[in-house]
Structure formats: structure tokens, C-alpha cells
Amino acid sequence: MRIYARKLFPHDISHEISVTTSIVSDFFGGNTQLPFVGKSSGAQGTVQINSATDPRFGGDCKAILAQEGDADVDDLIIIRELKNLYEMELIKKTDPRYGQIINLLGDERHTVITVDGSMDAALTEDELANKLKELYDQYQAYPGMLLFGLRYGDYISENGFKYATLCAKAGISKSYAREIYKGRKLVPFVAERNEIGALTEIPDDSEEEPMYEVKYEDFIEGGKNVIYYGTPGCGKSFYVENDLLGNVDEKFKYRTTFYLDYTHTDFVGQLMPIVKREKDLDGNEKEYVSYKFIPGPFTIALEKAYTNPKENVYLIIEEINRGNAAGILGDLFQLLDREKPGNKKNRPVGQSEYDIDKVDVTNYLRDEKGILLPNDKLFLPSNLTLIGTMNTSDQNVSTLDTAFKRRWQMEKLNNVFKDDHPYKKYYIPGTSVSWELFVNKINEKIVGDDQIGVNAEDKQIGPFFIERASLDVNANEKNTERQRAFAYKMLEYLWSNVSKYGRPSWFKGDPKTLDKLVENFEKDGVGIFEGDIFKDESDGLQMPSDNGQKE
């Protein structure tokens, strides 16, 4: 399959379009009466090649071109060699395909492009590399790479050859592999579909990144897997975002949250059906379903790490124990083993010990993002750190089995108020007890409660368990709305998770329902707790009850 590309000059607009004698001989076979059809308009006629010494397109050429659109200087005409027919199309400068084709022309006005999807004889890797070098030298790199991909791209793919390997054998930069790939994507544009051909458009690759070859040794070291855990409200997310990664540029941070229905494909990505539309020569729009890989947060973070080997990249997994973590990671589990200092492979410390075959991801990275991985295998680079957070009191923490946790560094956050805590001196609504004092006293009672058992420490509350808006700025304010908001969050947790098997030892009057407990709190404040744990504290005493007496 061949096409003839011609750039229009000012003289071509006002006069007949010129053509070289070699084109007349090689492309049109020396014929002077040529049946033509317009690709978009369907207009047909006979194009006559006038003058043997200075050949020009005469006859119906200009009439058919006029049906295709208003031709301007520097626009392109494309003539395809079909069965017993030539098809002409006008490519405007605004057309997304224009840049691709103009690169094939270079400084020339004419070129003939041959697409040979089926080789006359099988080509070896060395023979393909030689052809690549010939086109590289002949067309000054970039146009030659497009043309090579156009001619041999399908053959290369079908026979398992690698663009980057061919570049290396040809003695040129592997980065040109991306341009070969672009050339291959031009094939549908010049391919014959029917007698006339309902042809697809060239994808707009103008914003695609150049081919990027990933090398193990290029990465900085230090990547790890770490889980920060602690009591509910101890500030895990706040610590990760502000203390740990506060100085990290947002473009190098990615965050996701595991939950019960979260899946491997949510995390990694999946093939999704996409409806595409195209028009045939009659103007009828047709729909067809195509499939495209849509990356998940893991693949997006991995791409960033691969293409920025000297930058640390972080993937934060909030609530890592709320989903089936082992199932969500799936075969990525193998990547969690990281290289240690002095490893036998001389890989960077923090890189995956083992690479895995993950075809959907490696194909996406190569074909969509131009990233070539060593041996086409997936690995965690040593600049990518995985950070998980989780509560110790969650009932489903057991889903993190020993094999899983062994591959993570576990760090418990201390459950203490820091000096810069923004609202530790705010007050429990309707009382003179500060939030800091309340937390410390409640936690003392939790860890000393024999009925809770060995998990008492995990039931403690953290400094950020309650948000600022649920507390009072001043002592002994009377705001029923804030009291109820505080009660249904704080007291509900104590009622359902902490005192479940020993409520009489926690609450005065042995309330039988949470609603009764909240009602008592609205009346008596922190005086609802057994043992008068807030009596005679420096923050002040409990606010007066309705009968005017202090607790």
C-alpha cells in the first residue's frame, strides 16, 4: 500500500498542481489518465497529467480538490493508491495529523510512503536494524523513524521484536523507539478498508512523552514499605501529611483509601470499554467498542517514580486494614520484598528483590506512556515508598496476616498531645474540663479497666479523635448543639467499643441506652462517669448541674 504526499505552494493554488516525472513514473505507473475520488466528498472524475517534461495535475483534479475543502498554501494533499482508483484527501494545517505527515516530508514537497505489512521474506532482527539505520541516515532521524514504524511496525510486533533493541543494534538512541511506535500508529490512516476505504484518523500524539528507558542503577535509594498505626484519632494522617511529608511537592504524593469493596483493579487499573465513532464516505456515523487500560493509583504513582528516578515518590494507603489488603495487592505482594544493603544483584537498596510479569501494566506504560522497563517486567523502584495507616482498634485488623506484616515496617505513633496541638486547651462542651485533660483521664481509665482485657491499650482515644468544631473555646458554655455532637461521637465510642462488657463501672446510674447516657451528659456533663475521675483537677470543676450544685 502506497500514498503520495504533496505540500501545496502558492503556485499550486493559482495554477495546476505540479508533479515530478519520477512520481508520474513510479507512483502512477506512467499513466496520464487517472480515475480519482475525493475521500471526504466522494466526488469522482478523471485527473489528466499534462506535459511530459513539466507534468502537472489537470483534468478534474482542481474540481475534486475544491469539493474536499478550501486549499491554502502549506496544506497537504494525500493521494492513496487503491484498487483501480486513486483517492485524494486535503489535510489542513489545523488537522491533528498534519504535524505527523509534514515530518515525513521534511524539506521536500513530495514523498511516497510505502506500507508493507506483509514482508516478502522473513526479516531477522539484524536485517531490520540495518533497514532502520538506512532510514535514519536517509531521512535525518525523526522522519525516518516514523517511516520505519509505518513500514515495519506491525511486522515487528507480530514477530516479538523490541523497538528499543532494534535501535541499539542500529547504533542510535533508544529514545527513538517512541517515534517508531508513532509511525506504527499511522498504519490505519493509510490502510485500505474497502475498495475506496473508510479510513481512520491518525491519533494525536503531539503531547505524548518521548520513549523513556528505565535503568535499575538510575534510582536514588531509600524506598520502603511502612505502616503507621495507633489509637483512633492519634493523628496518623495528619502526621504523614504534615510532619513526614510536609516538605514534599504534591506532584510526588499519591493517596488512596482501602475499604471493604476495594479491589485489585481499583488499585492497579483495568481495561475499560470505550465507545468510539467514525464516519464512512457516505457520512454515516458508526460506533464500535474499543478497550483502554485505565490506570489506578498504584500504576500512576509507579509511572511517576519510573520517570523521576532522582526524586522520592510516595503512595499513601489510608486505612490499609479496612480492605482485604492481601487480595487488593494480589501478585504485587511479591514486590514488597526490598533489596537490603550488600545484595548480590548490586541493585539499589529499597528496590524490589523480584520483578514480576504484569502484562497489562507494562503494556500500558510502554504503549501509552513510552516507558521501557528492563525485560518488560514490573518492579518497585528504590525511590518509591509505600505508606499505610491504620487504627489499632478496628475489628478487621486481623486481615493483615503475618506474611503481609513481615514485609512492612510497623511504626506506632505515640498517643500524646504535642505542644503545638491546635485545640488541646479547648473545653468539653458545657464543662470546665479541657480536651487534653479529658483524653488523658479517659485513657487512664481504659488501660486500667480489667474487663476490657489485653486489648485495652488499643481502645484508647487520640488527641484528634474529636474535631475542633465539637469543643467550646470557653469554659462552661451552654451550647446544646455542640454538646449533642460531642456526645454522639465520643460517648457512642465509649458506649459501643470500650465499656461494652462493664458499663456500670463506667457510667453513674447504669443507663440502659445510649440515648439515656446522652441525656445525662447534657444535664451533668462529665459528672456522668463513675469514680469522679474529673474531680479536683486544675482545669476546673464540672459545670453546675440543674439543681445548682457542683459535682
Secondary structure as GFF3:
##gff-version 3
##sequence-region A 1 551
A	DSSP	beta_strand	2	7	.	.	.	ID=ss1
A	DSSP	alpha_helix	10	14	.	.	.	ID=ss2
A	DSSP	beta_strand	17	18	.	.	.	ID=ss3
A	DSSP	alpha_helix	21	26	.	.	.	ID=ss4
A	DSSP	beta_strand	33	38	.	.	.	ID=ss5
A	DSSP	beta_strand	44	50	.	.	.	ID=ss6
A	DSSP	beta_strand	56	59	.	.	.	ID=ss7
A	DSSP	alpha_helix	61	68	.	.	.	ID=ss8
A	DSSP	beta_strand	76	82	.	.	.	ID=ss9
A	DSSP	beta_strand	85	91	.	.	.	ID=ss10
A	DSSP	alpha_helix	98	105	.	.	.	ID=ss11
A	DSSP	beta_strand	110	114	.	.	.	ID=ss12
A	DSSP	alpha_helix	125	139	.	.	.	ID=ss13
A	DSSP	alpha_helix	142	158	.	.	.	ID=ss14
A	DSSP	alpha_helix	163	170	.	.	.	ID=ss15
A	DSSP	three_ten_helix	174	176	.	.	.	ID=ss16
A	DSSP	alpha_helix	177	184	.	.	.	ID=ss17
A	DSSP	alpha_helix	187	190	.	.	.	ID=ss18
A	DSSP	beta_strand	212	213	.	.	.	ID=ss19
A	DSSP	three_ten_helix	216	218	.	.	.	ID=ss20
A	DSSP	beta_strand	225	230	.	.	.	ID=ss21
A	DSSP	alpha_helix	236	238	.	.	.	ID=ss22
A	DSSP	pi_helix	239	244	.	.	.	ID=ss23
A	DSSP	three_ten_helix	250	252	.	.	.	ID=ss24
A	DSSP	beta_strand	253	257	.	.	.	ID=ss25
A	DSSP	alpha_helix	264	268	.	.	.	ID=ss26
A	DSSP	beta_strand	269	279	.	.	.	ID=ss27
A	DSSP	beta_strand	285	295	.	.	.	ID=ss28
A	DSSP	alpha_helix	297	307	.	.	.	ID=ss29
A	DSSP	beta_strand	313	318	.	.	.	ID=ss30
A	DSSP	alpha_helix	325	329	.	.	.	ID=ss31
A	DSSP	three_ten_helix	330	336	.	.	.	ID=ss32
A	DSSP	alpha_helix	359	367	.	.	.	ID=ss33
A	DSSP	beta_strand	371	372	.	.	.	ID=ss34
A	DSSP	three_ten_helix	374	376	.	.	.	ID=ss35
A	DSSP	beta_strand	384	391	.	.	.	ID=ss36
A	DSSP	three_ten_helix	395	399	.	.	.	ID=ss37
A	DSSP	alpha_helix	402	405	.	.	.	ID=ss38
A	DSSP	beta_strand	409	412	.	.	.	ID=ss39
A	DSSP	alpha_helix	435	447	.	.	.	ID=ss40
A	DSSP	three_ten_helix	456	459	.	.	.	ID=ss41
A	DSSP	three_ten_helix	468	470	.	.	.	ID=ss42
A	DSSP	alpha_helix	480	486	.	.	.	ID=ss43
A	DSSP	pi_helix	487	491	.	.	.	ID=ss44
A	DSSP	alpha_helix	492	493	.	.	.	ID=ss45
A	DSSP	pi_helix	494	498	.	.	.	ID=ss46
A	DSSP	three_ten_helix	503	505	.	.	.	ID=ss47
A	DSSP	alpha_helix	514	524	.	.	.	ID=ss48
A	DSSP	three_ten_helix	525	528	.	.	.	ID=ss49
###
